[in-house]
Amino acid sequence: MIQKISPRLTMLCVGLALLLSAACKKAPDKSVMGGAAATSPASSASQPAPGSSTVTPGSAPAPAGQTPASTPTGATGTPSSVAGLAGAPGSAASEQPLKPEKLPAVVARVNGRAVKRQELIQGAQVMQMQLAQRGQRVVPTSAFYRRVLDDLIAFTLIQQDAKAQGVTASPAEVQQQIDSRKHSFPSEGAYREALAKAGMTEAILREEADNQIVVQKFLESQVASKVTVSDQTARQFYDQNKSSMTAPERVHLRHIVVQVAQNASPADKAKAKQKAEEAYKKVQGGEDFAKLATQYSDDPSSKGHGGDIGWIAKGQTPPQFEAAVFALKKPNDIAPLTETRFGYHVIQLLERQAAGELPFDQVKPRLVSMLKQQQVQKLLQARAEELRAKAKVEVFI
């Protein structure tokens, strides 16, 4: 639950990619399997309309449990760095893993601000997860920890710079951020338990929310606002990468998921299956799917939208889910009750779309967003390097 309640660490480990995306108005991915699968701290932001296209040159398919509205095959060009400001981490095959306990209690100081071991460990864990979802397995070597630390340092410098320029977060903005985190948990007790497990307090969470908002505002006002991408530039990129501007076969779905914990007892699993079967029978009987999703589904990201999970392509969901949905042929077809590691699913096909080339007008908004994000990231990296050259940065690993 760390990444759910610690937005700062998640953003640190992807090199401000989420903040950059928000600053450039790029819509976030959507959770498919349910709340347990949603890992993005931006998951509470507005979602793209089903059927919209996403252009992600150089990126890997979305991880199981998440899906963009559409994912054309990767185009050539300069992709956004996975590790953001510090670049994607890598490690020599001969280098041995570094045990976390071998790290010093304070791994760095940035203008007097201590970066603690636990921050680096948690950041490294999230980075490993992010890279694993992109098909990149990394060993937590000393070089890996150093690359993650470089991102932590860069974020801290940008945050300090923003505050020095008078950028602030209002109490109302911070509270809204806290409330959005709380709402992703089923109860106040679950929220408090997650905080405790992550070794955090609400005071720390408020500080992190304040930092996130400050950096977000800084990016929007001082960086992203100064970047423009012309129609001609977007068209030129499209023409140079036209063969890659394709969408795979995909399906637009809605579902009801009754979640089952991995350590659930046989009795709890049977109870969940019975609940799912009850919903399934009602759907087959012609009852309103959207209302049933609100009543039965454990997926907080879709139940409020009638169970709509948008468009998915092959390779983005668990095998059982994928086999069930791609066997559906006609709109409104219902798949057999399907079990995955997330629980039991009642699935309905809304639309089906064959693979094909995406026209420029359809991908233009996403192309502009992507190209703008690349420019913003270059400016941000340059600013971080400039700040580091003037700052007092002490590194202890």
Secondary structure as GFF3:
##gff-version 3
##sequence-region A 1 397
A	DSSP	alpha_helix	2	5	.	.	.	ID=ss1
A	DSSP	alpha_helix	7	13	.	.	.	ID=ss2
A	DSSP	alpha_helix	17	23	.	.	.	ID=ss3
A	DSSP	beta_strand	30	31	.	.	.	ID=ss4
A	DSSP	three_ten_helix	35	37	.	.	.	ID=ss5
A	DSSP	beta_strand	66	67	.	.	.	ID=ss6
A	DSSP	three_ten_helix	84	86	.	.	.	ID=ss7
A	DSSP	three_ten_helix	100	102	.	.	.	ID=ss8
A	DSSP	beta_strand	106	110	.	.	.	ID=ss9
A	DSSP	beta_strand	113	116	.	.	.	ID=ss10
A	DSSP	alpha_helix	117	133	.	.	.	ID=ss11
A	DSSP	alpha_helix	142	164	.	.	.	ID=ss12
A	DSSP	alpha_helix	171	182	.	.	.	ID=ss13
A	DSSP	alpha_helix	188	197	.	.	.	ID=ss14
A	DSSP	alpha_helix	202	218	.	.	.	ID=ss15
A	DSSP	pi_helix	219	223	.	.	.	ID=ss16
A	DSSP	three_ten_helix	224	226	.	.	.	ID=ss17
A	DSSP	alpha_helix	231	240	.	.	.	ID=ss18
A	DSSP	three_ten_helix	242	244	.	.	.	ID=ss19
A	DSSP	beta_strand	246	247	.	.	.	ID=ss20
A	DSSP	beta_strand	250	259	.	.	.	ID=ss21
A	DSSP	alpha_helix	266	284	.	.	.	ID=ss22
A	DSSP	alpha_helix	289	296	.	.	.	ID=ss23
A	DSSP	three_ten_helix	303	305	.	.	.	ID=ss24
A	DSSP	beta_strand	308	313	.	.	.	ID=ss25
A	DSSP	alpha_helix	319	326	.	.	.	ID=ss26
A	DSSP	beta_strand	338	340	.	.	.	ID=ss27
A	DSSP	beta_strand	343	353	.	.	.	ID=ss28
A	DSSP	beta_strand	356	357	.	.	.	ID=ss29
A	DSSP	alpha_helix	360	390	.	.	.	ID=ss30
A	DSSP	beta_strand	393	395	.	.	.	ID=ss31
###
